[in-house]
Amino acid sequence: MAKKSQTNLIKLRNPETGTFYLTTKNPKAKGAAGTPKEKLKLRKYDKKTRKHEIFVESKI
């Protein structure tokens, strides 16, 4: 049986309202050669503002 790869749990947070989502990140995905990985930015629904906002990866 193949060994499962470790999943990286990350926190997506809206800096304006403080709302957050917990999700996983692909452990095999890497940044371009010689460049640091960029923070993940996703557009998700914010319950406080009732709009789609940009959520940025932050520490758990």
CORCOR-V141702 format. One record per helix or strand of 2 or more residues. SS is the DSSP state (H for helix, E for strand). FROM is the first residue (numbers start at 1). TO is the last residue. Records with the same first field share a line. If there is no record, write none. Layout:
SS: FROM-TO ; FROM-TO
This chain:
E: 8-13 ; 20-25 ; 41-46 ; 51-58
